[in-house]
Amino acid sequence: MADILSIGANAAQLYKSALATVGNNIANLNTEGYTRQVANSVENAPTPTGSSFIGSGARLISVTRAFNEFTETNLRDSGSELTAQDPLIQYADQIVDVLGAQSSGLSDALNKFFSSASNLSTDPASTTLRNVFIRDADGLAVRFRELSGQLSGIKEETDSAISLQLTSFNELSKQLFSVNEQLKKKATVNEQPPSLLDQRDKIMREMSQIAKIHVTENESGTVDIRLDNAVGTVVVDTLSVTEFSANFDDDLQSGVEILANFNGTITPTSSLAGGSLGGILNFRSQVLTPAVDNLDALAFSTATEVNTIQTTGIDATGTRGTNLFDPNLETLGAAGFTLLINNPARIAAAGLARVTVDPDNTGSAKLDYSDIVAGSAIPDFTLNYTDGAGYTINGGAVVPDASGSFDFGGITYTVTGTPEDGDSFTVGQNLNSLGNNKSILAMSRLQTKEVLDGDRSLGDGYLDIVGEIGNASTLAKISQDALQVVYDQAVEAKDKVSGVSLDQEAADLIRFQQAFQASAQIIQASNKMFDALISIR
């Protein structure tokens, strides 16, 4: 009877604990980071009786978590990759909104500038049109500086975000190290309190939202954490924790490097990837830095092309033109795009040279010029033609190509028509040039001239910048949609193993309740048997 009573009592205690575990699962249905718990029992050693063994019931040995390391790792990694897309999309869209808007973008300012040049070419002597050109040239310079400032503002915003993310990551690392210290008190993971392991896993999931981590679990349940993969920078181990910081320096690639302080030794780390922090770093390297570089290059090309035309023309005072925009943009970038001329008379609307046809010419040949290399001297020569020597300048032969063009002194000249023996053309400085529009007309045509790599105009170059950023955002959104599916599947897989299901808990509740009642019946049967024995006389 004592054995039967013991079996019933142990069973009642076992199923009472099982019911408590089920109740705890139900109570924590909506608790973030909670892992369903399972009451584990084991058979007691049977009692030998003669040649037989009589069972002695069961006992509770532990309450453990319904946990699968593979599903947990998959959830962390997929969440880290998904989160990495958010900053790229957010900041790229922010740039597109700025660069692509009509009010804040560059296209409208370029169009106004070239439209003013075109209008001035119709009446180069007009002071009113010259003032409008100055206004729109300054508007173009202001717009370049504003866009550069907007990109700098986004860079500063990401600087703050990086620092904030590193602070959060460091705090989580310290919390995980503290949990490791508590886990060291037990020899095996099965001895650990489930709530402590839940806390550990929740911290690691939060860390993976900031940066991808590689986890190695030890026998006691303590974990060693590295960035990205098994050979990445150490984050946490059983002895120490690494503190991360950022070094912001424009001379660095992407303007930032992540430093790891491990036991007092500070070294740069390149193994940071994934998560919101990895996403910000990817945005800076793949989108922001190229956008800044491309805008600076476009500013330099714009200033260079405009200045070349301006400095190879003659202004309203009869003086050779000077730079319209600051030419040092290769160093200053778009932030230094500055208008240098505010006197409308200094706009070099007229051409640098004037071609004078000898009145004694008998042929139909005409001489004109087009492209002028920046810094070319004011021409002063006579082009002669004879049947015997062809075209000559100062006695030197000049041979036009198939289109009639030739270069001399940095200027491209073109001969059309048919010369006769003895014809000549005198080329010198363009004097009395107030009504001449050759230079400003060339500037207006710069709008569609293919001056950039890939046979692109200045306006095309700007659209390419906006298009590249928009494409990066679009690709990130496509990746985000795909990664969202992967993440949702990872969540579903983990929930199947570790999530609390009310249907399952209800079934367990009924099953353990019935088992508990049956255990009580065993005790009751034992009591009746004992009473029956006592009543025997």
Phi, psi and omega in degrees: 000323180298321179295317180295318179298318180296318178299313181296318181295315179297319180296318179298318178294321179300311184283338171296316177295320179297319177295321178296321179295316178298317178299321178296320177300313181296318181297330182260023181307318184254015178280121182296132177083001182283137177250131181305138182254151183231131175276120183257131180240162179219150180288136174288156178297130181291156180264123179288133177226105185061234179267007182245167176235124181259126180300147181242023174091201184221164179217157176282129178251331180191161169241112185241170180271147172279093193227140175229120185297323181296313181294325178294316178297317179298322179294316179298312185294316181293323176294322179295316180293322179294314182296332181295338182281334186300308181298321181299315180293313183301307184285325178296317177297325178297319179292316180300320179298325181281308184288328185272347182287144180294323184286329185246348181283177184268336186302315182296319179294320176297316180298317179295319180297311182288330175295320177296321177296319179296317179296320179295329180294339178282337179208075186296345180272353185287120177292324180298313180293327177294320178295321178296319178298317177300316180299314183286331174294319177293323177298322177295317180296317179298319182295319176301315181293322179296316179296319177298320178294322178297315179294323177295323178296320177294322177299315179296324178297318178289329174302312180295320180296320179297314180298318180295317180295320179294322177298315179296318181297317179297320180295318178295323178298318179295320178297319180294321177298320178296320177295320176304319180299322179287324180291336180296341184288344178247152184279324184232160182293331181291342178272351186282148174297129181305323181296327179290321177292323175298317179298317178301311183293324179296318178298317181293324176295320178294323177295320182291339175289337179267317178207147179294135182234154174248127187248132171240117182266133178268172186301325182278354183098352173293157184230146170253130185243133172233158176286132169071299186213185187294343179248013179286178180296136179296133176254306180219135167226186186288350184247334187205172178224139181269140176252129183254146177216170181242139174249111181265120183209122183297341179281348179274156175297129183068001175077011182204147169225145180265127182253139179246122178260099182247109180056039177087353178260120183257122179222150175291147176238139179245008185265011180276125180208163176069173180069178181296325179292316176298324178296320178295316179296321177296318178300316182295318184281325187265336186237302189294308181300313175299323180295316178296314180297318181291322177294319177297318179295321178294320178298316179297315180296319180297311180297319182296313182294318180293316181296325178300316179289316182297320183276356176246030176230179180242133181273184185290346178267000181084013182255147177298140184292156175246172183305133176280319180242157177303122185278358186269030186286343177296333176263318186279332184074187182299334180296338181258013182290107188228138174282129183260346185242129174236001176264115184301334180291343182272002175286120183276080182279334184272158178288157183289324188243159173232129180262123179250122181275130178299125182298345180269001180298141181248346180274176180262008184292144175230149180238131177219170179225159181226268186288137178234127178288137180304135178088000180295143180288155176295126185292149177205086182203171176237131177263118182251151177229131172226152180297329184278319186255350184073214180276138177220152172230120181052038178085350180268139183290143175235124183242102177295152177281190184300332180269001179088011185261150173207155180253138177208124179064027179086005181241139178266123179249154179225128177257128175237160181082187184243120180278163173241160181303127178095356178292150179208157179224130179258129181243124180211189181295145181280099178264157181052054191258015188304324182265003182279139185238014189299318182287314182290332175293320177296325179291322179293327179284348178297338182302323182249002182287137182276092185250351181258165177302144181081019179057049181246144176277175179298317178296320177298321180299320179291317178298326177296321179298311180297319182296320179297319179292318177298321178296320179298319178294318180296315179297322179295323179292322177295316178297320180298317179299317180292317181290332177296321178297315180298317180295317179300321177294323178294320177296316180297318180296319179292319180297326179297328182269313192249347183283155178273121177252121181298325179297313180294318181294323179295320179295317178295324180300313179295316183297314182287328177295316179295321178295320178296318179296321178295323178297321177296325178294325177299315179298316180297319179296321178298318179297319180295318179297321179293319178297323180295320179293321181294327184283349179288132183248000000 
